[in-house]
Amino acid sequence: MTAALRVLCLAGALMAPADTARGEVTHTILSFDELDGWESDDHTAAFDAFMETCADLDAPDWQSLCAVAQSQGRNNARSFFELFFRPVLISDGATALFTGYFEPELDGSRVRTGRFRHPVYRMPPEARAANPWLTRREILTSGVMDGRGLEIAWVDDPVELFFLQIQGSGRIRLQDGSMLRVGYAGANGHPYRSVGVELVRRGIFNAHEVSAAVIRNWVRRNGAAGEELLFHSPSYVFFRDVTDVPGHKGPLGAMNRSVTTLRTVAVDPAFHPLGAPVWIEKDGEGPMRRLMIAQDTGSAIKGAQRADIFFGTGDEAGREAGRLRDPGRMVTLLPIQRAYALLSDGAP
């Protein structure tokens, strides 16, 4: 699996996706005056996030824009975006949907103890060579991982470990006070099956009642039945140590660069080029109008108007991300020539 499949986004993983009926893809060039709230945003913050990944863009037009940005600096951020880009509304007929994701924090240890007994595994070579490999149940119960030194760390909560795998990256607080950061290294090749949907199917909860917190509490209260629920999904994610990423920066996204809180958005790269600025108009509770950068992807993020917003690290970020499931609109900023070329050939 590639880095582009690294993040399994929270809201899309907990419950079945919204109506994703799609039709013909259309491209509409807008003016900046048509972007609701554009003039009020902090364009400098968006510029800083853009600079995190712009040097990695390969296409000549993007490289030229990055060179201009590097020479111009951040003092004229708004004029940079307005002068060199055009807003393009890309639609496939499906209703827009915004969800959120975050970087979880777990308590753990470098060695197994009575408290810390749930391993965070590196990817074994045979798993990388096979697609699919063993299921979640087989990996955790067959002994195939034992005695091989594949443990990066041990954590105290199997439910939090399960959610770490949904997110694809996170931090582990070690007992000496240090922090270990882990990132996505690969998966076993089996599809994720929603445990939230399964709880609804069993009649335990109604669909509107299911959230990350509800699932956590149910699993913890129900012992063996809770453990069995987690086996409902055959998917299993392996990790790598990415502690060399500075602690003040976000986890690595699909571009292998740090993502930025409330300035990084995960998109479907079939419609939006990674590294592109994306204007977000999220409605619902706590409307959001801001310029973000498409620096990540997710297995649940499919479609021209589907996006996942990065909320940061820790429990509060997780609560904010878990509550988000709102409509709205997103508009991609593309280099001028590329934007007008879309009207004729439709390529991203």
C-alpha positions, 0 to 999 in steps of 0.5 A, spaced: 500 500 500 502 507 498 502 512 503 496 515 499 492 510 503 495 511 510 489 515 513 483 511 515 478 517 516 474 517 523 467 519 521 467 515 515 470 509 518 465 509 524 459 509 520 456 508 513 458 513 508 453 518 506 449 518 499 455 517 494 451 517 488 455 521 482 454 523 475 458 527 470 464 531 473 463 538 472 468 544 473 466 551 474 471 557 475 469 562 480 472 569 482 475 570 489 469 574 490 464 568 490 468 565 496 464 566 502 468 569 507 475 569 503 477 576 505 476 575 512 481 568 512 488 568 515 491 567 508 498 567 511 497 561 515 494 557 509 501 560 505 505 557 511 501 550 510 502 551 503 510 551 503 510 545 507 509 541 501 510 545 495 517 543 494 515 536 493 510 538 487 513 535 480 509 539 475 512 545 472 507 550 473 506 548 480 514 548 481 514 555 478 509 557 483 513 554 489 519 558 486 515 565 486 512 563 493 519 562 496 522 568 493 516 573 495 515 570 502 509 570 507 507 578 507 503 578 501 500 571 502 493 573 499 495 577 493 499 571 492 493 566 491 489 571 488 494 573 482 497 566 481 490 561 482 483 561 480 478 558 484 475 551 481 468 548 483 469 541 482 463 537 482 461 530 481 453 531 483 454 528 490 452 531 496 458 535 499 460 532 506 466 534 511 468 529 516 474 530 521 480 526 523 486 527 528 492 524 531 491 520 538 495 519 544 496 513 547 499 511 554 505 505 553 511 502 554 517 500 550 517 493 554 511 489 556 508 489 563 502 487 566 499 494 564 502 495 557 500 488 554 497 490 547 503 490 542 503 496 536 507 492 531 511 493 525 509 490 518 512 483 517 515 482 510 511 476 508 505 481 510 508 486 505 509 481 500 502 478 500 495 482 498 491 480 502 495 477 508 492 474 515 486 477 518 486 481 524 483 475 528 489 471 525 494 476 527 492 477 534 490 470 536 495 465 532 501 467 535 504 468 528 507 475 531 510 472 537 518 472 538 520 476 532 521 483 535 516 486 531 513 490 537 515 498 537 511 499 543 506 496 548 499 500 550 494 499 555 488 499 551 486 495 546 480 500 544 485 506 543 489 501 539 484 500 534 482 507 533 490 508 532 489 504 527 483 507 524 487 514 524 493 511 521 498 515 526 499 517 533 503 518 539 505 514 545 506 517 552 512 513 555 513 512 562 519 516 562 515 522 560 518 521 553 513 521 546 514 516 541 510 517 534 508 512 530 506 512 523 502 508 518 507 503 515 502 498 511 496 494 512 494 486 511 490 488 505 483 486 508 477 491 507 475 495 513 468 493 516 465 498 520 464 496 527 459 502 528 454 499 523 455 492 526 452 495 532 446 498 529 445 492 525 445 488 532 440 493 534 444 495 540 444 503 537 440 507 532 445 510 527 444 517 530 447 514 537 453 511 534 460 515 535 467 514 537 466 515 544 459 510 544 463 505 541 469 505 546 464 505 552 461 499 549 467 495 548 470 496 555 463 495 558 462 488 554 469 484 556 469 478 551 463 481 547 467 487 546 473 484 544 469 480 539 466 486 536 473 489 534 474 482 530 468 484 526 473 488 522 478 484 518 483 490 517 489 491 521 494 496 520 502 496 522 506 502 524 513 505 523 517 509 528 517 516 526 519 520 532 524 524 528 518 528 526 519 534 531 514 534 536 511 541 535 509 539 528 503 534 526 504 527 523 506 525 516 500 526 511 500 522 504 505 527 501 510 524 507 510 531 510 507 534 517 500 536 516 497 542 519 492 543 524 485 546 521 489 547 515 490 540 512 485 537 509 484 530 506 481 529 499 480 524 493 486 525 489 482 523 483 479 530 483 484 534 487 492 534 486 495 533 492 499 540 495 493 544 492 490 550 496 482 548 497 477 553 500 473 550 505 465 552 506 463 548 511 456 549 514 452 546 520 454 547 527 460 551 527 461 554 520 468 554 517 470 558 512 478 558 511 483 556 506 486 549 507 491 545 503 490 538 500 496 534 503 492 528 505 488 522 503 483 517 506 480 510 504 473 513 506 475 520 502 472 518 495 469 524 491 469 531 488 466 534 494 468 529 500 473 532 505 476 530 511 479 536 516 485 535 520 483 537 527 490 536 531 493 531 536 490 529 543 483 527 546 480 534 545 482 534 537 479 527 537 472 529 540 472 535 535 473 531 529 468 525 531 463 530 532 464 533 525 459 530 519 457 537 515 455 539 508 458 545 505 462 546 499 469 546 497 473 549 491 480 548 489 485 553 487 489 551 481 494 555 477 491 559 472 493 555 465 491 549 469 484 551 471 482 553 464 485 547 461 480 543 465 474 546 462 476 542 455 479 536 458 477 535 465 483 532 468 485 533 475 
